[in-house]
Amino acid sequence: KASGGPMINEAVVSTQSTGKLKTETDEIKELVLDTMHYCMKVDTEQALTAGAMEVFTSLLTHGTWEIRGKAARDIMDISFPLAGKRRAVKCGCIPVLVKLLADPNFNVRSQAAGALMSIAITTEGKKASIGEGAVEALITLLRMDEGSEVKLNVIKAITMLAEHPEGREKLSEIVPLLEQIKASGGPMMNKVATTAINVITWKP
């Protein structure tokens, strides 16, 4: 089984597969996005080489929420390595992800927050996200009555941005809200909220 993984991965995450995301029907696009999602857990290099980041970015503005959400999820996958985070900044997907934090669909909002969290691990990603208004958009989203999955990803993204001095300053206003979330949420919510509070309130 393990020996077959790379072969399957090589067949799917390729220029041909990435090309299908540009030309195929929406149903096929969803299947390709799902397949690439699983393949990129094994290897992201081929997807990056094939220009998948740029194609995923173009699908963030697709008319159906299913494809917007899957494209954002795949950006989170492909941004796992440093090369992916750099490509995300370079190809301009951050401003589109920030806009998706206000998407009508909760799954799209959750996946967009997750993608921003992944990209913002680097200093370059933090600066770019803060510059595109990610802090303000995440604060707005956190204040909305959201489900736990969205809140978890939002708080994780906030934690990444709070590691930057400018982000930390802007996020200081939501410490009371995070304290409230920490007190009322389950174990996982408590954990991520505690981490966010610690990062935001850290003094150099």
Secondary structure, DSSP 4 states (H G I P E B T S, - for coil): -TTHHHHHHHHHSSHHHHHHHHHS-HHHHHHHHHHHHHHTTT--HHHHHTTHHHHHHHHTT-SSHHHHHHHHHHHHHHTSSHHHHHHHHHTTHHHHHHHHTT-SSHHHHHHHHHHHHHHTTSHHHHHHHHHTTHHHHHHHHHHS---HHHHHHHHHHHHHHHTSHHHHHHHGGGHHHHHHHHHHS-HHHHHHHHHHHHHHT---
